[in-house]
Amino acid sequence: MNDEDLAAINKLIAALQLQTDSQTALNASIRLLAQSNQALVDLIKSREPDPDAPPYLDGTPAP
């Protein structure tokens, strides 16, 4: 194996490492986005009217 072959292999290894690092960072970002989305869904659901709430005293349904 000559120096050019070794240099090409080293470039390939560096590129693969960069790809791995990028995928790891992307996966972490996706996990954070999923957690953020879930928190937003939970917040929205907490603001929805309770379908099991009793009606108001005048008989109108609760909002």
C-alpha positions in Angstrom: 0.0 0.0 0.0 1.5 3.3 -1.0 1.1 6.8 0.5 -1.7 7.7 -1.8 -3.7 4.7 -0.8 -3.2 5.5 2.9 -4.2 9.1 2.3 -7.4 8.0 0.5 -8.2 5.6 3.3 -7.6 8.2 6.0 -9.9 10.7 4.1 -12.6 8.0 3.9 -12.3 7.3 7.6 -12.5 11.0 8.4 -15.6 11.4 6.2 -17.3 8.4 7.8 -16.5 9.8 11.3 -17.9 13.2 10.3 -21.1 11.5 9.0 -21.4 9.5 12.2 -21.0 12.7 14.3 -23.6 14.5 12.1 -26.1 11.7 12.5 -25.6 11.6 16.2 -26.2 15.3 16.5 -29.3 15.0 14.2 -30.7 12.2 16.3 -30.2 14.3 19.5 -32.0 17.2 17.8 -34.9 15.0 16.7 -35.2 13.7 20.3 -35.4 17.3 21.6 -37.9 18.3 19.0 -40.1 15.3 19.9 -39.9 16.2 23.6 -40.8 19.8 22.7 -43.7 18.7 20.5 -45.0 16.4 23.3 -44.8 19.3 25.8 -46.8 21.5 23.4 -49.4 18.8 22.9 -49.7 18.4 26.7 -50.1 22.1 27.1 -52.8 22.4 24.5 -54.7 19.4 25.9 -54.5 20.9 29.4 -56.3 24.0 28.0 -59.1 22.1 26.3 -62.4 22.0 28.1 -63.1 18.9 30.1 -65.8 16.9 28.2 -66.9 15.3 31.5 -67.4 18.6 33.3 -70.9 19.1 34.7 -73.1 21.7 33.1 -73.4 25.2 34.5 -76.2 25.7 37.1 -78.4 27.3 34.4 -78.2 24.1 32.4 -75.9 25.4 29.6 -73.1 23.0 28.8 -69.6 23.8 30.2 -67.2 25.3 27.6 
